[in-house]
Amino acid sequence: MKSVFFFFKKNAVSLLIVLIVACLATYPLSAQQKVQGEPGKTYQITMNDGSVVSGKLISDTEREMVIQSGSMGEIRLEKSNIRSMTVVSTSDLKTGGVWFANPNPSKYLIGSSAIPLEKKTGYYQNTWIFVNSACYAFTNNFSVSGGFEILSILAGGDGPFVFFINPKASFKIADNFYAGGNILYANTLKTVDEFGGLATLNGFFTYGNTNNNITAAAGWGWADGEFSSKPILSISGMTRVSKRIAFVSENWIFPMNPDENMSFYGVFSYGIRFLGEKTSIDLAFINNKDIANTLIIGAPWLDFTINF
């Protein structure tokens, strides 16, 4: 186990560079893929001039597509004029029109759901300016995220230069039911008081879809070469209430030492997520009884995510 963590620590910067380069290299390639659809499914199609057409695909030939739009009837589209097309899930079909896909369905504030990212997609996230991270899905079931803080650089470059690596595997096992697991490893590039790094081994289950879901998770912490005997438990969820607004909550239960007066310590969060077609912004608050004594609404949390 130590050899694996030593490898992550020694090669963390290289892994992050490779991850970012892979993300940037994949984006233009995806835009050049041949446009093709499956008749009977509903698609959202973006044309080269920026206009968007939504409807059920009636036919797909080598040169054109025929779409049945609820408001415009049958439409013929030349493939040479189509920039991209995406399948519209049933959860995005609304009486008032088609919602764009949730740009951030796999992540809450800190933890993630078991809903996997699609192959060759990913996201960049900035949290409170000082923490930068990126995630890339190498397959439909496996992704890797990594990140680092820049406060050490802004504070004079003396360290500790904190970084993290987070590989994740997740699978759809039934309709609206997903299972997954990940390893989160965090360390510093500059040793601080012989700090050997921290890690958690996590398993989680998610029920729902990309717009509305709830996730239960358990994670065993690792430090000083040993795993904790009791897991950290969490319950998280999100619900999309409109095309551009969702609510998100992530809540944790931490085990306490046997000699403490209480057997567990709880922390909860609540927030609003503003959605764009490729972006999301979280404005949330992390709170419990102790935090509320200082700031009644809780400690603020702000992050920005852009996907690709």
Helices and strands as residue ranges (DSSP letters): H 2-31, E 42-47, E 52-60, E 64-69, E 73-78, G 79-81, E 82-87, G 90-92, E 93-94, E 97-98, E 122-127, E 131-137, E 142-149, H 151-154, E 162-174, E 177-188, E 198-208, E 212-223, E 226-227, E 232-240, E 245-255, E 264-275, E 279-287, H 289-294, E 299-307
